[in-house]
Amino acid sequence: MEINHFDISSASVEILTGADDFSDETSLLDVLIQLKGECFFNIFIEYGISVESLRYMNSQHLNTICPNNMYGQRIIFENHLKKWQSTINAGGEVVTTTDNYSSDSAESSNSSACAKTEVGT
C-alpha cells in the first residue's frame, strides 16, 4: 500500500491566489464600467491589464490593444480614462465614483455602447 502525502498549505495558497485574481478582475470591471469601457474587459484580461495598468495607460497602448471595430467606443473610453487618471491623488488611491471624474454628469453609465460583460468564475 502506497501513501501519498499532500501539502495542504500550498493548496490553500493556490485558492487564495485564485480569489485574489477574481477580486482583481472584479475591480477592473468596476472601473471599466465607470469609464464606459466594459466592452474591453475580456481583451484587457487577455493582455494582463489591471487597475494599476489603467493608471498609466496611454493612447499608444490603446492603439495596440483595442480592436479597430470598436474604435468609437475606444474614443469614449479614452476620454473618460484621461479624466479618471487625473483624479488619482498623491497617495496612489484611485477615485472610483463617477461624480468625481466625469464632467458630463448628464450621461449615465447606462448610456455606454459597450455590451454587458460578466466576470467568469
DSSP file with accessible surface (Angstrom, degrees, kcal/mol):
  #  RESIDUE AA STRUCTURE BP1 BP2  ACC     N-H-->O    O-->H-N    N-H-->O    O-->H-N    TCO  KAPPA ALPHA  PHI   PSI    X-CA   Y-CA   Z-CA
    1    1 A M              0   0  228      0, 0.0     2,-0.4     0, 0.0     0, 0.0   0.000 360.0 360.0 360.0 129.9    0.0    0.0    0.0
    2    2 A E        -     0   0  160      2,-0.0     2,-0.5     0, 0.0     0, 0.0  -0.864 360.0-151.2-104.9 132.7    1.4    3.4   -1.0
    3    3 A I        -     0   0  118     -2,-0.4     2,-0.5     2,-0.0     0, 0.0  -0.901   6.9-155.3-105.8 125.1    0.6    6.5    1.0
    4    4 A N        -     0   0  105     -2,-0.5     2,-0.4     2,-0.0    -2,-0.0  -0.862   6.4-152.8 -99.4 133.2    0.5    9.8   -0.9
    5    5 A H        -     0   0  163     -2,-0.5     2,-0.4     2,-0.0    -2,-0.0  -0.882   7.7-164.1-106.9 135.6    1.2   13.0    1.1
    6    6 A F        -     0   0  172     -2,-0.4     2,-1.0     4,-0.0     3,-0.1  -0.960  21.2-129.4-119.5 137.3   -0.3   16.3    0.1
    7    7 A D     >  -     0   0  102     -2,-0.4     4,-1.1     1,-0.2     3,-0.4  -0.743  21.0-171.2 -85.6 103.1    0.8   19.7    1.3
    8    8 A I  H  > S+     0   0  135     -2,-1.0     4,-2.3     1,-0.2     5,-0.2   0.859  79.5  64.1 -66.2 -33.0   -2.4   21.4    2.3
    9    9 A S  H  > S+     0   0   69      1,-0.2     4,-1.9     2,-0.2    -1,-0.2   0.890 101.6  49.3 -63.0 -36.7   -0.8   24.7    2.9
   10   10 A S  H  > S+     0   0   65     -3,-0.4     4,-2.0     1,-0.2    -1,-0.2   0.870 109.0  53.5 -71.5 -30.9    0.2   25.1   -0.8
   11   11 A A  H  X S+     0   0   47     -4,-1.1     4,-2.1     2,-0.2    -2,-0.2   0.920 108.7  48.7 -67.4 -40.7   -3.4   24.2   -1.8
   12   12 A S  H  X S+     0   0   55     -4,-2.3     4,-2.5     2,-0.2    -2,-0.2   0.886 109.1  53.0 -68.3 -34.1   -4.8   26.9    0.4
   13   13 A V  H  X S+     0   0   83     -4,-1.9     4,-2.5    -5,-0.2    -1,-0.2   0.927 108.4  51.0 -64.6 -39.8   -2.3   29.4   -1.0
   14   14 A E  H  X S+     0   0  148     -4,-2.0     4,-2.3     2,-0.2    -2,-0.2   0.921 109.8  49.6 -64.1 -40.9   -3.5   28.5   -4.5
   15   15 A I  H  X S+     0   0  123     -4,-2.1     4,-2.2     1,-0.2    -1,-0.2   0.937 111.1  49.2 -64.5 -43.3   -7.1   29.0   -3.5
   16   16 A L  H  X S+     0   0  108     -4,-2.5     4,-2.3     1,-0.2    -2,-0.2   0.899 109.1  52.8 -64.0 -38.8   -6.3   32.4   -2.0
   17   17 A T  H  X S+     0   0   70     -4,-2.5     4,-2.3     1,-0.2    -1,-0.2   0.932 108.7  50.2 -62.2 -42.9   -4.4   33.4   -5.2
   18   18 A G  H  X S+     0   0   39     -4,-2.3     4,-2.1     1,-0.2    -2,-0.2   0.907 109.6  51.0 -61.3 -39.5   -7.4   32.4   -7.3
   19   19 A A  H  X S+     0   0   53     -4,-2.2     4,-2.4     1,-0.2    -1,-0.2   0.900 108.9  51.4 -66.2 -38.7   -9.6   34.5   -5.0
   20   20 A D  H  X S+     0   0   96     -4,-2.3     4,-2.7     2,-0.2    -1,-0.2   0.902 107.8  52.5 -63.8 -40.4   -7.2   37.5   -5.4
   21   21 A D  H  X S+     0   0   83     -4,-2.3     4,-2.5     2,-0.2    -2,-0.2   0.921 109.8  48.6 -60.9 -43.1   -7.4   37.1   -9.2
   22   22 A F  H  X S+     0   0   96     -4,-2.1     4,-2.6     2,-0.2    -2,-0.2   0.925 111.7  49.4 -63.3 -41.6  -11.2   37.2   -9.1
   23   23 A S  H  X S+     0   0   63     -4,-2.4     4,-2.5     1,-0.2    -2,-0.2   0.908 111.3  49.3 -63.7 -42.7  -11.1   40.3   -6.9
   24   24 A D  H  X S+     0   0   98     -4,-2.7     4,-2.4     2,-0.2    -1,-0.2   0.910 112.3  47.9 -62.6 -42.7   -8.6   42.0   -9.2
   25   25 A E  H  X S+     0   0   53     -4,-2.5     4,-2.6     2,-0.2    -2,-0.2   0.897 111.4  50.3 -66.2 -39.2  -10.9   41.2  -12.2
   26   26 A T  H  X S+     0   0   42     -4,-2.6     4,-2.6     2,-0.2    -2,-0.2   0.921 110.7  49.4 -64.9 -42.5  -13.9   42.4  -10.4
   27   27 A S  H  X S+     0   0   51     -4,-2.5     4,-2.2     2,-0.2    -2,-0.2   0.915 111.3  49.9 -62.1 -41.9  -12.1   45.7   -9.5
   28   28 A L  H  X S+     0   0    2     -4,-2.4     4,-2.9     1,-0.2    -2,-0.2   0.940 110.9  48.6 -62.0 -46.2  -11.1   46.1  -13.2
   29   29 A L  H  X S+     0   0   15     -4,-2.6     4,-2.6     1,-0.2     5,-0.2   0.918 109.0  53.9 -61.8 -41.2  -14.6   45.5  -14.4
   30   30 A D  H  X S+     0   0   81     -4,-2.6     4,-1.8     1,-0.2    -1,-0.2   0.925 112.3  43.7 -58.7 -45.6  -16.0   48.0  -11.9
   31   31 A V  H  X S+     0   0    5     -4,-2.2     4,-2.0     1,-0.2    -2,-0.2   0.929 112.2  52.8 -67.6 -42.3  -13.6   50.7  -13.1
   32   32 A L  H  <>S+     0   0    0     -4,-2.9     5,-3.5     1,-0.2     6,-0.6   0.889 107.4  52.3 -61.7 -38.0  -14.2   49.9  -16.8
   33   33 A I  H ><5S+     0   0   63     -4,-2.6     3,-1.4     4,-0.2    -1,-0.2   0.937 110.2  48.3 -61.9 -44.8  -17.9   50.2  -16.3
   34   34 A Q  H 3<5S+     0   0   42     -4,-1.8    -1,-0.2     1,-0.3    -2,-0.2   0.837 113.6  47.1 -64.6 -31.2  -17.4   53.6  -14.8
   35   35 A L  T 3<5S-     0   0    0     -4,-2.0    45,-0.3    -5,-0.1    -1,-0.3   0.322 114.7-116.6 -93.2   7.9  -15.2   54.6  -17.7
   36   36 A K  T < 5S+     0   0    9     -3,-1.4    -3,-0.2    -4,-0.2    41,-0.2   0.868  87.9 108.6  58.2  42.4  -17.6   53.3  -20.2
   37   37 A G    > < +     0   0    0     -5,-3.5     3,-2.2    -8,-0.1    -4,-0.2   0.074  23.6 122.9-133.4  24.9  -15.2   50.7  -21.4
   38   38 A E  G >   +     0   0   19     -6,-0.6     3,-1.8     1,-0.3     4,-0.3   0.763  66.4  71.6 -63.5 -20.1  -16.6   47.4  -20.1
   39   39 A a  G 3  S+     0   0   22      1,-0.3    -1,-0.3    -7,-0.2     4,-0.3   0.713  94.7  55.4 -68.4 -14.2  -16.6   46.0  -23.6
   40   40 A F  G <> S+     0   0    0     -3,-2.2     4,-3.0     1,-0.2    -1,-0.3   0.415  78.1 102.7 -94.0   2.0  -12.8   45.9  -23.4
   41   41 A F  H <> S+     0   0    4     -3,-1.8     4,-2.5     1,-0.2     5,-0.2   0.923  81.9  42.8 -54.2 -55.7  -12.8   43.7  -20.2
   42   42 A N  H  > S+     0   0  106     -4,-0.3     4,-2.2     1,-0.2    -1,-0.2   0.894 115.6  50.2 -63.0 -37.0  -12.0   40.4  -21.9
   43   43 A I  H  > S+     0   0   35     -4,-0.3     4,-1.9     2,-0.2    -1,-0.2   0.930 111.0  48.8 -65.1 -44.5   -9.4   42.0  -24.1
   44   44 A F  H  <>S+     0   0    0     -4,-3.0     5,-3.2     1,-0.2     4,-0.3   0.889 110.4  50.7 -65.0 -39.2   -7.7   43.7  -21.1
   45   45 A I  H ><5S+     0   0   57     -4,-2.5     3,-1.5    -5,-0.2    -1,-0.2   0.934 108.5  53.0 -62.0 -44.3   -7.7   40.4  -19.1
   46   46 A E  H 3<5S+     0   0  154     -4,-2.2    -2,-0.2     1,-0.3    -1,-0.2   0.877 112.4  44.6 -58.4 -37.8   -6.1   38.7  -22.0
   47   47 A Y  T 3<5S-     0   0  122     -4,-1.9    -1,-0.3    -5,-0.1    -2,-0.2   0.372 117.3-112.6 -89.1   2.7   -3.4   41.3  -22.1
   48   48 A G  T < 5 +     0   0   56     -3,-1.5     2,-0.3    -4,-0.3    -3,-0.2   0.764  56.0 165.9  74.2  26.5   -2.9   41.3  -18.3
   49   49 A I      < -     0   0   24     -5,-3.2    -1,-0.2    -6,-0.2     2,-0.2  -0.589  10.0-178.7 -78.1 133.0   -4.2   44.8  -17.8
   50   50 A S     >  -     0   0   46     -2,-0.3     4,-2.0     1,-0.1     5,-0.1  -0.667  46.3 -94.2-118.9 178.0   -5.1   45.6  -14.2
   51   51 A V  H  > S+     0   0   32      1,-0.2     4,-1.1    -2,-0.2    -1,-0.1   0.918 129.1  52.7 -61.0 -39.0   -6.5   48.7  -12.4
   52   52 A E  H >> S+     0   0  115      1,-0.2     4,-0.6     2,-0.2     3,-0.6   0.913 105.5  53.9 -63.3 -40.3   -2.9   49.7  -11.8
   53   53 A S  H >> S+     0   0   41      1,-0.2     3,-1.3     2,-0.2     4,-1.0   0.891 102.3  58.4 -59.2 -39.1   -2.1   49.4  -15.5
   54   54 A L  H 3< S+     0   0    0     -4,-2.0     3,-0.3     1,-0.3    -1,-0.2   0.821  95.0  65.3 -60.7 -30.8   -5.1   51.7  -16.3
   55   55 A R  H << S+     0   0   63     -4,-1.1    -1,-0.3    -3,-0.6    -2,-0.2   0.801 114.8  29.2 -60.6 -29.1   -3.4   54.4  -14.2
   56   56 A Y  H << S+     0   0  134     -3,-1.3    -1,-0.2    -4,-0.6    -2,-0.2   0.440  90.1 124.4-112.5  -2.8   -0.5   54.5  -16.7
   57   57 A M     <  -     0   0    7     -4,-1.0     2,-0.2    -3,-0.3    28,-0.1  -0.276  35.8-179.7 -64.1 142.9   -2.3   53.5  -20.0
   58   58 A N     >  -     0   0   68      1,-0.0     4,-2.1    24,-0.0     3,-0.4  -0.757  45.2 -82.8-133.6-177.1   -2.0   55.9  -22.9
   59   59 A S  H  > S+     0   0   46      1,-0.2     4,-2.6    -2,-0.2     5,-0.2   0.847 123.8  56.7 -59.6 -37.3   -3.2   56.3  -26.5
   60   60 A Q  H  > S+     0   0  141      2,-0.2     4,-1.5     1,-0.2    -1,-0.2   0.904 107.4  48.5 -63.2 -40.7   -0.3   54.1  -27.8
   61   61 A H  H  > S+     0   0   84     -3,-0.4     4,-2.3     1,-0.2     5,-0.2   0.929 111.9  49.1 -63.3 -44.9   -1.3   51.2  -25.5
   62   62 A L  H  X S+     0   0    0     -4,-2.1     4,-2.5     1,-0.2    -2,-0.2   0.880 106.4  56.8 -63.6 -37.3   -5.0   51.6  -26.6
   63   63 A N  H  < S+     0   0   92     -4,-2.6    -1,-0.2     1,-0.2    -2,-0.2   0.877 112.5  42.5 -59.4 -36.5   -3.9   51.6  -30.3
   64   64 A T  H  < S+     0   0  106     -4,-1.5    -2,-0.2    -3,-0.2    -1,-0.2   0.893 124.0  33.3 -76.7 -39.6   -2.2   48.2  -29.7
   65   65 A I  H  < S+     0   0   19     -4,-2.3    -2,-0.2    -5,-0.1    -3,-0.2   0.887  98.3  79.1 -89.8 -43.9   -4.9   46.6  -27.6
   66   66 A C  S  < S-     0   0   10     -4,-2.5     5,-0.0    -5,-0.2   -26,-0.0  -0.520  80.0-119.6 -78.2 132.4   -8.3   47.8  -28.8
   67   67 A P    >   -     0   0   42      0, 0.0     3,-1.7     0, 0.0     7,-0.2  -0.323  17.6-122.8 -69.4 148.1   -9.8   46.3  -31.9
   68   68 A N  G >  S+     0   0  142      1,-0.3     3,-1.5     2,-0.2     4,-0.2   0.810 108.3  64.6 -60.5 -32.2  -10.5   48.6  -34.9
   69   69 A N  G 3  S+     0   0  144      1,-0.3    -1,-0.3     2,-0.1     3,-0.1   0.578 102.9  49.7 -73.6  -1.9  -14.1   47.6  -35.0
   70   70 A M  G <> S+     0   0   47     -3,-1.7     4,-2.3     1,-0.1    -1,-0.3  -0.005  73.1 122.3-118.0  26.8  -14.6   49.2  -31.5
   71   71 A Y  H <> S+     0   0  124     -3,-1.5     4,-2.0     1,-0.2     5,-0.2   0.889  70.3  52.9 -61.3 -42.4  -12.9   52.5  -32.4
   72   72 A G  H  > S+     0   0   48      1,-0.2     4,-1.6     2,-0.2    -1,-0.2   0.928 112.3  44.3 -60.1 -45.6  -15.9   54.7  -31.5
   73   73 A Q  H  > S+     0   0   18      1,-0.2     4,-2.9     2,-0.2    -1,-0.2   0.868 108.8  58.6 -69.0 -31.8  -16.2   53.2  -28.0
   74   74 A R  H  X S+     0   0    9     -4,-2.3     4,-3.1     2,-0.2    -1,-0.2   0.900 103.2  52.8 -62.9 -39.4  -12.5   53.4  -27.6
   75   75 A I  H  X S+     0   0   89     -4,-2.0     4,-2.0     2,-0.2    -1,-0.2   0.940 111.9  45.0 -61.4 -45.6  -12.7   57.2  -28.1
   76   76 A I  H  X S+     0   0   66     -4,-1.6     4,-2.1     2,-0.2    -2,-0.2   0.943 114.9  48.3 -63.3 -46.6  -15.3   57.5  -25.4
   77   77 A F  H  X S+     0   0    0     -4,-2.9     4,-3.0     1,-0.2    -2,-0.2   0.930 109.8  52.0 -60.1 -45.3  -13.4   55.2  -23.1
   78   78 A E  H  X S+     0   0   23     -4,-3.1     4,-2.4     1,-0.2    -1,-0.2   0.903 107.8  52.3 -62.2 -39.4  -10.1   57.1  -23.6
   79   79 A N  H  X S+     0   0   75     -4,-2.0     4,-1.7    -5,-0.2    -1,-0.2   0.949 114.2  41.8 -60.2 -48.1  -11.8   60.4  -22.8
   80   80 A H  H  X S+     0   0    3     -4,-2.1     4,-2.6   -45,-0.3    -2,-0.2   0.865 111.3  57.4 -68.8 -34.4  -13.1   59.0  -19.5
   81   81 A L  H  X S+     0   0    2     -4,-3.0     4,-3.1   -46,-0.2     5,-0.2   0.930 105.8  49.6 -61.8 -44.9   -9.8   57.3  -18.8
   82   82 A K  H  X S+     0   0  118     -4,-2.4     4,-1.7     1,-0.2    -1,-0.2   0.912 112.0  47.8 -61.6 -42.4   -7.9   60.6  -19.0
   83   83 A K  H  X S+     0   0   42     -4,-1.7     4,-0.5     2,-0.2    -1,-0.2   0.925 113.6  48.1 -62.8 -43.9  -10.4   62.2  -16.6
   84   84 A W  H >< S+     0   0    0     -4,-2.6     3,-1.4     1,-0.2     4,-0.3   0.918 108.6  53.3 -63.8 -44.2  -10.1   59.3  -14.2
   85   85 A Q  H >< S+     0   0   45     -4,-3.1     3,-1.2     1,-0.3    -1,-0.2   0.863 103.7  57.6 -60.4 -34.2   -6.3   59.3  -14.4
   86   86 A S  H 3< S+     0   0   95     -4,-1.7    -1,-0.3     1,-0.2    -2,-0.2   0.658  99.8  59.7 -72.0 -14.0   -6.3   63.0  -13.4
   87   87 A T  T << S+     0   0   33     -3,-1.4     2,-0.4    -4,-0.5    -1,-0.2   0.487  73.4 114.9 -93.1  -2.1   -8.2   62.2  -10.2
   88   88 A I    <   -     0   0   33     -3,-1.2     6,-0.2    -4,-0.3    -3,-0.0  -0.531  62.6-138.6 -70.8 125.6   -5.6   59.8   -8.8
   89   89 A N    >   -     0   0   76      4,-1.3     3,-2.0    -2,-0.4    -1,-0.1  -0.217  25.1 -95.7 -83.9 174.7   -4.3   61.5   -5.7
   90   90 A A  T 3  S+     0   0  115      1,-0.3    -1,-0.1     2,-0.1    -2,-0.1   0.784 120.6  63.6 -61.2 -26.5   -0.7   61.7   -4.5
   91   91 A G  T 3  S-     0   0   67      2,-0.1    -1,-0.3     1,-0.1     3,-0.1   0.507 114.7-113.2 -78.5  -2.9   -1.2   58.7   -2.2
   92   92 A G    <   +     0   0   25     -3,-2.0     2,-0.2     1,-0.3    -2,-0.1   0.530  67.9 144.1  86.3   4.2   -1.9   56.5   -5.2
   93   93 A E        -     0   0  136      1,-0.0    -4,-1.3    -4,-0.0     2,-0.5  -0.526  45.4-132.2 -79.2 147.2   -5.5   55.9   -4.4
   94   94 A V        -     0   0   39     -2,-0.2     2,-0.5    -6,-0.2    -6,-0.1  -0.841   8.4-137.8-102.7 128.9   -7.9   55.6   -7.2
   95   95 A V        +     0   0   36     -2,-0.5    -8,-0.1   -11,-0.3    -7,-0.1  -0.753  23.5 178.7 -82.3 125.9  -11.2   57.6   -7.1
   96   96 A T        +     0   0   64     -2,-0.5     2,-0.4     4,-0.0    -1,-0.1   0.248  41.4 104.4-117.6  12.6  -13.9   55.3   -8.4
   97   97 A T    >>  -     0   0   68      1,-0.1     3,-1.2   -63,-0.0     4,-0.6  -0.816  66.5-136.8 -97.6 137.5  -17.1   57.3   -8.1
   98   98 A T  H >> S+     0   0   50     -2,-0.4     4,-2.2     1,-0.3     3,-1.2   0.880 100.6  61.0 -57.0 -40.6  -18.5   58.8  -11.4
   99   99 A D  H 34 S+     0   0  137      1,-0.3    -1,-0.3     2,-0.2     6,-0.1   0.787 100.7  55.4 -61.3 -27.7  -19.2   62.2   -9.8
  100  100 A N  H <4 S+     0   0  100     -3,-1.2    -1,-0.3     1,-0.1    -2,-0.2   0.679 121.6  21.4 -82.4 -19.5  -15.5   62.7   -9.0
  101  101 A Y  H << S+     0   0   12     -3,-1.2     2,-0.6    -4,-0.6    -2,-0.2   0.561 102.6  83.7-123.8 -11.6  -14.1   62.3  -12.5
  102  102 A S     <  -     0   0   15     -4,-2.2     3,-0.2    -5,-0.2    -1,-0.1  -0.838  43.8-176.6-102.8 121.2  -16.9   62.8  -15.0
  103  103 A S  S    S+     0   0  103     -2,-0.6     2,-0.9     1,-0.2    -1,-0.1   0.655  78.5  67.4 -85.6 -15.1  -17.7   66.4  -16.0
  104  104 A D    >   +     0   0   43      1,-0.2     3,-1.7     2,-0.1    -1,-0.2  -0.586  57.7 164.6-105.4  73.7  -20.6   65.3  -18.2
  105  105 A S  T 3   +     0   0   97     -2,-0.9    -1,-0.2     1,-0.3    -2,-0.1   0.637  64.1  77.3 -67.8 -10.7  -23.0   64.1  -15.5
  106  106 A A  T 3  S+     0   0  104     -3,-0.1     2,-0.5     2,-0.1    -1,-0.3   0.832  84.6  73.2 -67.4 -28.2  -25.9   64.2  -17.9
  107  107 A E  S <  S-     0   0   79     -3,-1.7     2,-0.2     2,-0.0    -3,-0.0  -0.713  75.7-156.9 -85.6 132.7  -24.5   61.0  -19.4
  108  108 A S    >   -     0   0   59     -2,-0.5     3,-1.9     1,-0.1     4,-0.1  -0.639  32.0-107.0-102.2 166.2  -25.1   58.0  -17.2
  109  109 A S  G >  S+     0   0   50      1,-0.3     3,-1.1    -2,-0.2    -1,-0.1   0.722 116.8  69.3 -64.8 -16.7  -23.1   54.8  -17.2
  110  110 A N  G 3  S+     0   0  134      1,-0.2    -1,-0.3     3,-0.0    -3,-0.0   0.671  84.5  69.4 -73.4 -16.0  -26.2   53.2  -18.8
  111  111 A S  G <  S+     0   0   65     -3,-1.9    -1,-0.2     2,-0.0    -2,-0.2   0.464  71.5 123.9 -82.3   0.8  -25.5   55.2  -22.0
  112  112 A S    <   -     0   0   20     -3,-1.1   -75,-0.1     1,-0.1   -76,-0.1  -0.347  58.4-146.6 -64.0 139.0  -22.4   53.1  -22.7
  113  113 A A        +     0   0   84    -77,-0.2    -1,-0.1    -2,-0.1     2,-0.1   0.493  65.4 112.6 -83.5  -3.1  -22.4   51.4  -26.1
  114  114 A a  S    S-     0   0   14      1,-0.1     2,-0.1   -78,-0.1   -76,-0.1  -0.436  73.6-114.2 -70.9 146.2  -20.4   48.5  -24.7
  115  115 A A        -     0   0   72      1,-0.1     2,-0.1    -2,-0.1    -1,-0.1  -0.415  42.6 -89.8 -73.5 151.9  -22.1   45.2  -24.4
  116  116 A K        -     0   0  188     -2,-0.1     2,-0.4   -77,-0.0    -1,-0.1  -0.415  47.2-161.8 -63.6 136.9  -22.8   43.8  -20.9
  117  117 A T        -     0   0   31     -2,-0.1     2,-0.3    -3,-0.1   -78,-0.0  -0.973   4.5-154.4-126.2 138.4  -19.8   41.7  -19.7
  118  118 A E        -     0   0  173     -2,-0.4     2,-0.5   -89,-0.0    -2,-0.0  -0.856  22.5-116.4-112.4 147.7  -19.8   39.2  -16.9
  119  119 A V        -     0   0   32     -2,-0.3     2,-0.1     1,-0.0   -93,-0.0  -0.675  33.6-131.9 -79.5 126.3  -16.8   38.2  -14.8
  120  120 A G              0   0   51     -2,-0.5    -1,-0.0     1,-0.1     0, 0.0  -0.446 360.0 360.0 -75.9 152.4  -16.1   34.5  -15.4
  121  121 A T              0   0  175     -2,-0.1    -1,-0.1     0, 0.0     0, 0.0  -0.674 360.0 360.0-104.1 360.0  -15.5   32.2  -12.4
